[in-house]
Amino acid sequence: MDTQRQVLDRLRSSFKSGVTIPEQFRRTQLTKLTYMIKENEELILKALHKDLAKPKFEAVLSELDMVSNELHCAITNLSSWMQPEYVSKNLATKLDDCFIRREPLGVVLIIGPWNYPLQLLMIPLIGAISAGNCVVIKPSEVSAATDSLVAELIPKYLSQDCYVVVRGGAEETAALLQNRFDHIFYTGSQTVARSIMQAASVHLTPVTLELGGKCPCLIYGSVNMEAAARRLVWAKFFNAGQSCVAPDYVLCTKATLDSLVPAVCEVLEEFYSKEPQTSPDFSRIVSPKHWTRLMELLGRSSSKVVVGGQGKEEDKYIAPTVVVDVADDDALMQEEIFGPILPLITMESVEEGIEFVNRREKPLALYVFSEESSVVNTVMENTSSGGFCSNDGILHMTLPSLPFGGVGASGWGSYHGRWGFETFSHRRACMLRGWALERLNGLRYPPYQENKLSWLRWTASPKTSCSLM
């Protein structure tokens, strides 16, 4: 078996040969990736169920179809993405070709998470292939079945000289990060992200960090409570709450809370029955370690459980749980929950809710439920988050034409659709000059004179660009 160094040397040699540059090569690899998803759907679904007990419905929507849609977007738009982007000019550059050329970065590393182990690995890969890079793919060892399947399938469908899967745990990842890459794309926790940044800094490697945080949901003013409860419950408990964009907590008034709690309880029973553990539509926690963290977090909380709270370690099951009377310094408010526990917190006004959100790190997503556009706009204009969605949850990240990424502690950089292509591309500024207008160029040569400076400033001024171009 090749060492990590040998693998990287092979990929770097392939990249330097220029094999990944032509559009046809990129298109062929993307098409083969499409075949991989279609031809192995059942194997993928079995792996996802083994890792997280993902219902087929959720796995198809959030893993298979999202990847397929991204592939369709990339294949359809690849030609236009690769075209040079011509820019405006001034009088001094009127006869020149001035454009931005997208070029691949080189050999890039993509480190995927365990919660959506196919989607969050393949969608960055699509961007990297589209941009013409060679790629080292590192799936999460926590979602072991999907990790194994990806390692088996990638070499069967994609060029082994350009795309390689490296498996292993923390030790293997740390060793991998000691190598020089041209870009590192990481999805996961803020703690690991700090280690990745430290490793990347040694080689001055740029990074994209897709992290998480406590995504708030503000419910205020006139609301269709039945619809709000259904959308909130779906977004929160999809994949048993193990989503980086799941609503982490809810802010609402006492009056709203009094009607929201029974509505949520009713929807939970409607979705997952009176015995959610027996429901085929409710996922499991990924590992005993993660199960223990969540149950200990709930145990340290001084909040009041209004529904759920039960867990069964051998089944890695935690019931859909809703808690109220949550203090500002409660254990549940100190870290991202990343599980099926939903705190409901009361506020007196939308301004108080905004102030509550703004005291914390900027989240990956922020949600507001209200029939009043003034409320939605007030929250949107006075907060900051990676993404924003009103009257629903999660759906904003399913649209390839919207950039997906965080801000501040919730991440750096974005991807999906064209944004993934841009993330893995270098935007090279190009100016192709001829030999005409040398008399005009003479204005910049010594000996310097005041009248030369005046003319030169005029030819390069923005006003000249607007009036003459």
C-alpha positions in Angstrom: 0.0 0.0 0.0 1.3 3.4 -0.9 2.3 5.8 1.9 0.7 9.2 2.2 3.8 10.8 0.7 3.7 8.5 -2.3 0.0 9.2 -2.8 0.5 12.9 -2.8 3.5 12.7 -5.1 1.4 10.7 -7.6 -1.4 13.3 -7.5 1.0 16.2 -7.7 2.7 14.6 -10.7 -0.7 14.1 -12.4 -1.7 17.7 -11.7 1.6 19.0 -13.2 1.0 17.0 -16.3 -2.1 19.1 -17.0 -4.5 16.1 -17.3 -7.2 17.7 -15.1 -7.2 21.0 -17.0 -9.3 20.2 -20.1 -13.1 20.7 -19.8 -13.7 17.2 -21.2 -11.7 15.5 -18.5 -13.6 17.4 -15.8 -16.9 16.7 -17.4 -16.0 13.0 -17.8 -15.1 12.7 -14.1 -18.3 14.4 -13.0 -20.4 12.1 -15.2 -18.7 9.1 -13.8 -19.5 10.4 -10.3 -23.1 10.6 -11.4 -23.0 7.0 -12.4 -21.4 6.1 -9.1 -24.4 7.6 -7.2 -27.0 6.1 -9.5 -25.6 2.6 -9.8 -24.9 2.2 -6.0 -28.0 3.7 -4.5 -29.0 0.7 -2.5 -25.4 0.2 -1.2 -25.3 3.8 -0.1 -28.7 3.6 1.6 -27.6 0.5 3.5 -24.4 2.2 4.6 -26.2 5.3 5.8 -28.7 3.2 7.7 -25.9 1.2 9.3 -24.1 4.3 10.4 -27.1 6.5 11.6 -30.2 4.4 11.1 -31.2 7.0 8.5 -34.6 6.4 7.0 -34.5 5.9 3.3 -36.7 9.0 2.8 -34.3 11.3 4.6 -31.2 9.6 3.1 -32.5 10.1 -0.5 -33.5 13.7 0.1 -30.4 14.9 2.0 -27.7 12.7 0.6 -28.4 11.1 -2.8 -30.6 13.8 -4.4 -28.6 16.8 -3.1 -25.4 15.2 -4.6 -27.2 14.4 -7.8 -28.6 18.0 -8.1 -25.1 19.4 -7.5 -23.7 17.2 -10.2 -26.4 18.2 -12.7 -25.7 21.9 -11.9 -22.0 21.5 -12.4 -22.2 19.5 -15.6 -24.7 21.9 -17.0 -22.8 25.0 -16.2 -19.2 23.9 -16.4 -18.5 25.5 -19.8 -19.8 28.9 -18.7 -17.9 28.7 -15.4 -14.6 28.1 -17.2 -15.0 31.1 -19.5 -12.8 34.1 -18.9 -14.6 37.0 -17.2 -13.9 40.2 -19.1 -13.8 43.4 -17.0 -14.3 47.1 -17.6 -11.3 49.2 -18.7 -10.1 52.8 -18.8 -8.5 54.8 -21.6 -5.0 53.6 -20.8 -6.1 50.0 -21.3 -8.7 50.5 -24.0 -6.9 48.3 -26.5 -5.9 45.5 -24.1 -7.7 42.3 -23.2 -8.4 42.4 -19.5 -10.1 39.4 -17.9 -10.2 37.0 -14.9 -9.1 33.5 -15.6 -10.2 30.7 -13.3 -7.4 28.2 -12.7 -7.2 25.1 -10.5 -5.3 25.4 -7.2 -3.5 22.0 -7.5 -3.8 19.1 -5.0 -6.5 19.8 -2.4 -7.6 18.0 0.7 -11.3 17.4 1.6 -12.1 16.2 5.1 -15.7 15.1 5.5 -17.9 14.8 8.7 -20.0 11.9 9.9 -23.5 13.4 10.1 -24.1 13.6 6.3 -21.2 11.4 5.3 -22.0 11.3 1.6 -23.4 14.7 0.9 -20.8 16.7 2.8 -17.9 14.8 1.2 -19.2 14.6 -2.4 -20.5 18.2 -2.8 -17.0 19.8 -2.1 -15.5 17.1 -4.3 -17.8 18.2 -7.2 -16.5 21.7 -6.8 -12.9 20.6 -6.7 -13.3 18.4 -9.8 -15.2 21.1 -11.7 -12.3 23.5 -11.0 -9.7 21.1 -12.3 -7.9 20.0 -9.1 -6.5 16.7 -7.9 -8.1 15.6 -4.6 -7.3 13.7 -1.5 -10.6 12.6 0.0 -10.8 11.9 3.8 -14.1 10.5 4.9 -15.0 10.4 8.6 -14.1 7.2 10.4 -17.0 7.7 12.8 -19.5 6.8 10.0 -17.6 3.6 9.3 -19.9 2.0 6.8 -20.0 5.0 4.5 -16.3 5.5 5.0 -15.6 2.0 3.7 -18.1 2.3 0.8 -16.6 5.6 -0.4 -13.1 4.1 -0.3 -14.3 1.1 -2.3 -16.3 3.1 -5.0 -14.2 6.1 -5.7 -11.3 4.1 -7.3 -13.8 2.2 -9.5 -15.3 5.3 -11.0 -12.8 8.2 -10.9 -9.2 8.5 -12.1 -6.9 6.9 -9.5 -4.1 9.2 -10.6 -6.1 12.3 -9.7 -8.5 11.3 -6.9 -7.6 9.2 -3.8 -9.4 8.2 -0.6 -7.3 8.2 2.5 -8.9 6.4 5.5 -8.1 6.5 9.2 -8.8 8.3 12.5 -7.3 11.3 14.2 -3.7 10.0 14.0 -3.9 9.4 10.3 -5.5 12.7 9.7 -2.9 14.5 11.8 -0.2 12.8 9.7 -2.0 13.8 6.5 -2.1 17.4 7.6 1.7 17.5 7.9 1.9 17.4 4.1 1.6 20.5 1.9 -1.7 21.0 0.1 -2.9 23.8 -2.1 -6.2 24.0 -0.3 -7.9 22.3 2.7 -11.6 22.0 2.9 -12.9 20.9 6.3 -16.4 20.3 7.6 -16.8 19.6 11.3 -16.3 21.0 14.8 -14.7 24.3 15.8 -12.2 22.4 18.0 -10.8 20.3 15.2 -10.9 23.3 12.9 -8.3 25.1 15.1 -6.0 22.1 14.8 -6.4 22.2 11.0 -5.7 25.9 10.8 -2.5 25.4 12.9 -1.3 22.6 10.5 -2.2 24.6 7.4 -0.3 27.7 8.7 3.0 25.8 8.5 2.6 25.7 4.7 0.5 28.9 4.4 -2.3 26.7 3.0 -5.6 28.4 2.5 -8.6 26.7 4.2 -12.3 26.6 3.9 -14.0 25.8 7.2 -17.6 24.6 7.3 -18.4 24.6 11.0 -21.5 24.9 13.1 -22.7 26.8 16.1 -26.0 27.3 17.9 -28.5 28.2 15.2 -31.3 30.2 16.6 -35.0 30.2 15.6 -37.0 33.3 16.6 -40.8 33.0 16.6 -42.6 36.3 17.0 -45.8 38.1 16.1 -48.6 36.5 14.0 -47.7 32.9 13.2 -49.5 29.9 11.7 -48.7 27.8 14.8 -49.7 24.5 13.2 -47.5 25.0 10.2 -44.7 26.5 12.4 -44.7 23.5 14.7 -44.5 21.1 11.8 -41.6 22.9 10.0 -39.7 23.4 13.3 -40.0 19.8 14.3 -39.0 18.6 10.9 -36.0 20.8 10.7 -34.8 20.1 14.3 -35.3 16.3 14.4 -34.4 15.4 10.9 -31.4 13.1 11.2 -32.1 13.1 15.0 -30.9 16.7 15.2 -27.4 15.9 13.9 -27.4 18.7 11.4 -25.1 21.7 11.5 -28.0 23.9 10.3 -30.7 22.4 12.7 -32.4 25.0 14.9 -30.4 24.7 18.1 -32.8 26.7 20.3 -36.1 28.7 20.0 -36.7 32.2 21.2 -40.4 33.3 21.6 -42.7 35.2 23.9 -44.5 33.5 26.9 -47.8 33.7 25.0 -46.3 32.0 21.9 -44.6 29.4 24.2 -48.0 28.4 25.7 -49.4 27.6 22.2 -46.1 26.3 20.7 -45.4 23.5 23.3 -48.7 21.6 22.8 -48.4 22.1 19.0 -44.9 20.7 19.0 -45.9 17.7 21.2 -48.8 16.9 18.9 -46.5 17.1 15.8 -43.9 14.9 17.4 -46.5 12.2 18.0 -47.8 12.6 14.5 -44.4 12.3 12.9 -42.8 9.6 15.1 -45.8 8.0 17.0 -46.2 7.7 20.8 -43.2 5.4 20.8 -40.5 7.2 18.7 -38.0 4.4 19.4 -40.1 2.1 17.3 -40.5 4.6 14.5 -38.7 3.7 11.3 -38.5 7.4 10.5 -36.3 8.5 13.4 -32.5 8.2 13.2 -30.1 7.2 15.8 -27.1 8.9 17.4 -23.9 8.0 15.5 -21.9 6.4 18.3 -22.0 5.6 22.0 -19.5 8.4 22.6 -21.8 11.0 21.1 -24.8 9.4 22.8 -23.1 9.8 26.2 -22.2 13.4 25.5 -25.8 14.3 24.8 -27.3 12.5 27.7 -24.7 14.1 30.1 -25.5 17.5 28.6 -29.2 16.9 29.3 -28.4 15.6 32.8 -26.5 18.8 33.7 -29.3 21.0 32.5 -31.6 22.6 35.0 -34.4 23.0 32.4 -37.8 21.3 32.5 -38.4 18.5 30.1 -41.9 18.7 28.6 -41.6 15.8 26.2 -38.9 13.1 25.7 -35.7 12.9 27.7 -35.4 9.1 27.5 -32.4 7.3 26.1 -31.3 3.8 25.4 -27.5 3.4 25.0 -27.4 0.0 23.4 -29.7 1.3 20.6 -27.9 4.7 20.5 -31.5 6.2 20.9 -32.4 9.5 22.4 -36.1 10.5 22.3 -37.1 13.7 20.6 -36.8 16.1 23.6 -38.2 19.5 24.2 -37.3 21.6 27.3 -38.4 24.9 28.8 -37.4 27.2 31.6 -33.9 27.3 30.1 -31.6 29.8 31.8 -29.0 31.9 29.9 -26.2 30.0 31.5 -27.8 26.5 31.3 -25.6 23.6 30.1 -27.7 23.3 27.0 -26.7 26.9 26.0 -23.0 26.5 26.4 -22.3 24.5 23.2 -23.9 23.3 20.0 -26.3 20.5 21.0 -26.1 18.5 17.7 -28.8 16.1 18.8 -32.6 15.7 19.3 -32.9 18.2 22.2 -34.7 21.5 21.7 -34.6 24.3 24.3 -37.5 26.8 24.2 -36.5 30.2 25.7 -38.8 33.1 26.4 -38.2 36.7 25.4 -40.3 39.8 25.8 -39.7 41.4 22.4 -38.1 40.8 19.0 -35.4 43.3 20.0 -34.6 41.3 23.1 -34.3 38.2 20.9 -32.0 39.9 18.5 -29.8 41.1 21.5 -29.8 37.5 22.8 -28.6 36.2 19.5 -26.0 39.0 19.0 -24.3 38.3 22.3 -23.2 34.9 21.0 -21.0 33.8 18.1 -22.4 34.2 14.7 -24.3 31.1 13.8 -24.2 29.0 10.6 -28.0 29.6 10.1 -30.6 31.8 11.6 -34.4 31.3 11.3 -37.3 33.5 12.0 -41.0 32.4 11.9 -43.5 35.2 11.5 -46.3 36.3 9.1 -45.2 39.9 9.6 -42.6 40.9 7.0 -41.5 43.7 9.3 -40.4 41.2 11.9 -38.6 39.1 9.3 -36.8 42.1 7.9 -35.9 43.5 11.4 -34.3 40.2 12.4 -32.5 39.8 9.0 -31.1 43.3 9.0 -30.0 43.4 12.6 -28.2 40.0 12.9 -25.4 38.1 11.1 -25.3 34.5 10.2 -24.0 32.2 7.5 -27.4 31.7 6.0 -30.9 33.0 6.8 -34.3 31.5 6.2 -37.8 32.7 7.2 -40.7 30.4 8.1 -38.8 27.2 7.5 -35.5 25.5 8.4 -32.6 23.9 6.5 -34.1 24.4 3.0 -31.9 27.3 2.1 -28.9 25.0 2.0 -30.5 22.7 -0.6 -30.5 25.4 -3.4 -27.2 25.1 -5.5 -27.5 28.7 -6.6 -27.1 30.0 -3.0 -23.7 30.0 -1.3 -23.5 27.7 1.7 -21.1 28.6 4.5 -20.6 30.3 7.8 -19.3 33.6 9.1 -17.0 34.2 12.0 -16.9 31.1 14.4 -19.3 29.2 12.2 -16.9 29.0 9.3 -14.9 30.7 6.5 -15.7 30.4 2.8 -18.6 28.9 1.0 -19.6 26.3 -1.6 -22.5 24.7 -3.5 -22.9 25.2 -7.3 -20.8 28.0 -8.8 -19.6 28.9 -5.3 -17.8 25.5 -4.9 -16.2 26.0 -8.3 -14.9 29.4 -7.1 -13.7 28.1 -3.8 -11.4 25.6 -5.5 -10.3 28.1 -8.2 -7.6 30.8 -8.3 -9.0 33.9 -9.9 -6.0 35.1 -12.0 -6.0 38.7 -13.1 -4.9 38.8 -16.8 -4.0 41.7 -19.0 -2.9 41.0 -22.6 -1.2 44.1 -24.1 -0.1 44.9 -27.6 2.5 47.4 -28.8 0.1 50.2 -29.9 -0.3 53.6 -28.2 3.4 53.7 -27.2 3.2 57.5 -27.2 0.5 57.3 -24.6 2.6 54.8 -22.6 5.4 57.4 -22.8 3.5 59.5 -20.3 4.7 57.2 -17.5 8.4 57.1 -18.4 11.1 59.4 -16.9 12.0 62.1 -17.0 8.8 62.9 -15.0 6.9 66.1 -15.6 3.8 67.7 -14.1 1.9 67.8 -17.5 2.7 64.1 -18.0 1.3 63.3 -14.6 -1.9 65.2 -15.3 -2.5 63.4 -18.6 -1.7 60.0 -17.1 -4.1 60.5 -14.2 -6.8 61.5 -16.7 -6.4 58.3 -18.8 -6.5 56.1 -15.7 -9.4 57.8 -14.0 -12.7 56.0 -13.3 -14.6 58.9 -15.1 -12.7 58.1 -18.2 -13.7 54.4 -17.9 -17.4 55.3 -17.5 -17.5 57.8 -20.4 -15.4 56.0 -23.0 -16.1 52.4 -22.5 
